[in-house]
């Protein structure tokens, strides 16, 4: 896992090189809406992309993290399946429903059922390198999905250019990112982490939870501003030093949310007796997203060492799958 985290910039570069050579069949129907299906390390790609595309794409995107599709899905809905293994049960159910509804389908996977499903039905597919934990393949899935949207004219090429510039940013900031990540791990150790940022960075927060859950075997939660100001902030009336609040600050906050952020941070700090601030680097939303994702990945690695756990072990998920397979 350490090597996979270390080589994240190289993975982005490799994915960009591959996508530059890949083309897809034209979509033969007008697309009114898009549904992206996926869970866990594969599904987080959809959440992140929904934020990256929100200011550019002209059709609505709906995320599905379950077995069934929304009832509006029809032949004018583009349904995308993201499953690293190609064997995610919920996504397989959803993609077969998409087929039954006559919807155009595209899948991102390393193989498995979904690869065979696409081949048999003539659907386009992007094959990512296999053999690693799904949570470590985010560079490929993000680049491949961005390329797919750009190829079909849903967006321009700016996001791909931003990903390319991010590679240089991460390489230049390598040591400072790791140092900040070590500090974050030390801050979280022995406490319950709570992560906050503005709503358009919710993908970073969810990715953070997932990485600390799987890599460090660590429970935590997250929420976004301004929504948490209407409910969770009251809950901090019962907060104390057991909790470790972490605030992700970016220069593109809405001015009212920045004001809320400052008030919220001060209020929570008084209850938790401190907080940890991470200020994102980068000139674009994409650069800041990937900077924060990379920093948190490193922090989850360092926290796994502090917790003395096996970063690769996911026995409980394997047990769940084996039990599900009995029915």
Rosetta blueprint (number, residue, H / E / L):
1 X L
2 X H
3 X H
4 X H
5 X H
6 X H
7 X L
8 X H
9 X H
10 X H
11 X H
12 X H
13 X H
14 X H
15 X H
16 X H
17 X H
18 X H
19 X H
20 X L
21 X L
22 X L
23 X L
24 X L
25 X L
26 X L
27 X L
28 X L
29 X L
30 X L
31 X L
32 X L
33 X E
34 X E
35 X E
36 X E
37 X E
38 X L
39 X L
40 X H
41 X H
42 X H
43 X H
44 X H
45 X H
46 X H
47 X H
48 X H
49 X H
50 X H
51 X H
52 X H
53 X H
54 X L
55 X L
56 X L
57 X L
58 X L
59 X L
60 X E
61 X E
62 X E
63 X E
64 X E
65 X L
66 X L
67 X L
68 X L
69 X L
70 X L
71 X L
72 X L
73 X L
74 X L
75 X L
76 X L
77 X E
78 X E
79 X E
80 X E
81 X E
82 X E
83 X L
84 X L
85 X L
86 X L
87 X L
88 X L
89 X H
90 X H
91 X H
92 X H
93 X H
94 X H
95 X H
96 X H
97 X H
98 X H
99 X H
100 X H
101 X L
102 X L
103 X L
104 X E
105 X E
106 X E
107 X E
108 X E
109 X E
110 X L
111 X L
112 X H
113 X H
114 X H
115 X H
116 X H
117 X H
118 X H
119 X H
120 X H
121 X H
122 X L
123 X L
124 X E
125 X E
126 X E
127 X E
128 X L
129 X L
130 X L
131 X L
132 X L
133 X L
134 X H
135 X H
136 X H
137 X L
138 X H
139 X H
140 X H
141 X H
142 X H
143 X H
144 X H
145 X H
146 X H
147 X H
148 X H
149 X H
150 X H
151 X H
152 X L
153 X L
154 X L
155 X L
156 X L
157 X L
158 X H
159 X H
160 X H
161 X H
162 X H
163 X H
164 X H
165 X H
166 X H
167 X H
168 X H
169 X H
170 X H
171 X H
172 X H
173 X L
174 X H
175 X H
176 X H
177 X H
178 X H
179 X H
180 X H
181 X H
182 X H
183 X H
184 X H
185 X H
186 X H
187 X H
188 X H
189 X L
190 X L
191 X L
192 X E
193 X E
194 X E
195 X E
196 X E
197 X E
198 X E
199 X H
200 X H
201 X H
202 X H
203 X H
204 X H
205 X H
206 X H
207 X H
208 X H
209 X H
210 X H
211 X H
212 X H
213 X H
214 X H
215 X H
216 X H
217 X L
218 X L
219 X L
220 X E
221 X E
222 X E
223 X E
224 X E
225 X E
226 X L
227 X H
228 X H
229 X H
230 X H
231 X L
232 X H
233 X H
234 X H
235 X H
236 X H
237 X H
238 X H
239 X L
240 X L
241 X L
242 X L
243 X E
244 X E
245 X E
246 X E
247 X E
248 X E
249 X E
250 X L
251 X L
252 X L
253 X L
254 X L
255 X H
256 X H
257 X H
258 X H
259 X H
260 X H
261 X H
262 X H
263 X H
264 X H
265 X H
266 X H
267 X H
268 X H
269 X H
270 X H
271 X H
272 X H
273 X L
274 X L
275 X L
276 X E
277 X E
278 X E
279 X E
280 X L
281 X L
282 X L
283 X L
284 X L
285 X H
286 X H
287 X H
288 X H
289 X H
290 X H
291 X H
292 X H
293 X H
294 X H
295 X H
296 X H
297 X H
298 X H
299 X H
300 X H
301 X H
302 X H
303 X H
304 X H
305 X H
306 X H
307 X H
308 X L
309 X L
310 X L
311 X L
312 X L
313 X L
314 X L
315 X H
316 X H
317 X H
318 X H
319 X H
320 X H
321 X H
322 X H
323 X H
324 X H
325 X L
326 X L
327 X L
